[in-house]
Amino acid sequence: MVPIVGRRKRRVIKTVKRTLPKVFGCPRCGTISVKVKMTEGNLATIACGSCGLRSTYDVTSRKETIDIYNIFVDRFMSGKVGV
């Protein structure tokens, strides 16, 4: 009779799938309260819930919310938005 040899349990490694953020930081007031809302008519509205800074962009190609937020921050830093 052969004795049954126990095996060690294998360690399960869980991979964490990272996602893009839904709420961003405001370049004017510094709080994490800027949301990007996409509409069907190729318009993107960006609004800060804290200081009221808002802007609307016409999106011609398929872009993610992070891409539109980066365009918003670039235009704010250059002085074209939020004067």
C-alpha positions in Angstrom: 0.0 0.0 0.0 1.4 3.4 -1.1 0.9 6.3 1.4 -0.9 9.3 0.1 1.5 12.3 0.0 -0.1 15.7 0.6 0.7 18.5 -1.8 1.2 22.1 -0.9 -1.6 24.4 -1.8 -0.8 26.6 -4.8 -0.9 30.3 -4.2 -3.5 32.1 -6.3 -2.1 35.4 -7.6 -4.9 37.8 -8.4 -4.3 40.4 -11.0 -5.8 43.8 -10.4 -7.3 45.4 -13.5 -6.7 49.1 -13.3 -9.4 51.5 -14.6 -9.3 55.1 -15.7 -10.6 57.6 -13.1 -14.1 59.1 -13.3 -13.4 62.3 -11.3 -10.4 64.5 -11.9 -8.6 67.4 -10.1 -9.7 71.0 -10.8 -6.9 73.2 -12.2 -8.4 76.3 -10.6 -9.4 75.3 -7.0 -7.4 72.1 -6.6 -10.2 69.8 -5.4 -11.0 66.4 -6.9 -14.4 67.4 -8.3 -14.2 67.7 -12.1 -16.4 65.4 -14.1 -16.5 64.9 -17.8 -19.9 64.2 -19.4 -20.1 62.9 -22.9 -23.3 63.4 -25.0 -24.5 61.8 -28.2 -24.0 64.9 -30.3 -20.2 64.7 -30.1 -20.1 67.2 -27.2 -18.2 66.9 -24.0 -19.1 69.0 -21.0 -16.5 69.5 -18.2 -17.6 70.9 -14.9 -16.1 71.4 -11.5 -18.6 70.8 -8.7 -16.7 73.0 -6.3 -15.8 76.2 -8.0 -18.2 76.1 -10.9 -15.6 76.1 -13.7 -17.2 74.6 -16.8 -16.4 74.2 -20.5 -17.9 72.5 -23.5 -15.8 70.9 -26.3 -16.8 69.4 -29.7 -15.2 66.0 -30.0 -14.7 64.9 -33.6 -12.9 61.6 -33.0 -13.5 58.9 -30.4 -11.6 60.0 -27.3 -11.7 58.9 -23.7 -12.6 61.1 -20.8 -9.0 61.4 -19.7 -8.0 62.8 -23.2 -10.7 65.5 -23.0 -9.7 66.4 -19.4 -6.1 66.9 -20.6 -7.3 69.2 -23.4 -9.3 71.1 -20.8 -6.3 71.5 -18.5 -4.0 72.6 -21.4 -6.5 75.3 -22.5 -6.9 76.4 -18.9 -3.2 76.8 -18.3 -2.8 78.7 -21.6 -5.6 81.2 -20.4 -8.2 80.2 -23.0 -10.7 78.8 -20.4 -11.9 80.1 -17.1 -11.0 83.8 -17.4 
